[in-house]
Amino acid sequence: MDTVLIGGFAFLVSGAAVWLVLSRLQSSEISDRNKRLLTYFLLGLLVVMVIVVMQWHAENFKQNYQSSHLLPVQQPVISLLG
């Protein structure tokens, strides 16, 4: 599974949705304080989305490539003393 492609697509879609909501929010009739709070909330959600996608990608990478030839294998330590 290509988590980079899926995660990147999810980020672009969520970023576009946040941009659309923010552009509509700026032309709305609600108070400036509520606009600012909603803006902070939506941008915070976008940051959380990036963190979740990166964590998912890292876990998937570790799971799929830990026993692969891409990561070095630890050699057993051989003692000369006995």
N, C-alpha and C positions, 0 to 999 in steps of 0.2 A: 504494500500500500504506500502510495506516495504522499506522505503527510505534509511535505512542503507545498505541493500543489494544492491539496485540499485546504490546508491552513491558510495559504496565501489567498485562495479564492474566497474563503470565509471572511478573512480580514477585509478584502476589497468590497465584498457585499455589505458587511456591517459598517464599514467606513462610508460607503455611499448612502446607506440608510441614515446614519447619523448626520451626514451632511444635508440630506434632504429635510430631515426633521429640524435641524438647526436653521436652515434657510427659511422654512415656514414659520418657525418660532420667532424669528426676528421681525417678521411682518405681522405678528399677531397682536392682539389688544391687551395681553396680560401685563402685569406690572413688571417693571425692570428687575426688581429683586427676584421674582419667580423665573424670569427669563434667564437670569444669571445662574440661579440654582439648577435649573434644568440643563443648562449648557455644561456646567461642571459635572453634573451627574452623567450626562451622555458621554462626555469625554473620559470620565473615569471608567465607564463601562467599556469603552474602546480600549483603554489601557489594560483592564482586566482581561479582555478578550485576547490581547496580544500575549499576555503572560500565560494564559491557559493553553493557547495554541503552541507556544514555545515549549511548555512543559510536556504537552502531549507528544510533540515531535521528539524531544529528548528521550522520553521514556520508550517510545517506539524504536528509536535508533539503538538504544542500549539493549532492548529485548531482541532485536533482529540481528545485531552485529557483534554481540558480546562473545559468542563462540566462533565468530568468523575469523578469517585470516587477516582481516583489516586491523584488529587489535592484537597487541603482543600477548603471547601466552607466557605465564609465569613458569619458569623452570624450577624444578625442585632443587633445594640446596643440598649439596653433597659435602659432607664433612670429611676432611682428611685425617682427623684425629680418631675416628672410630665409630 
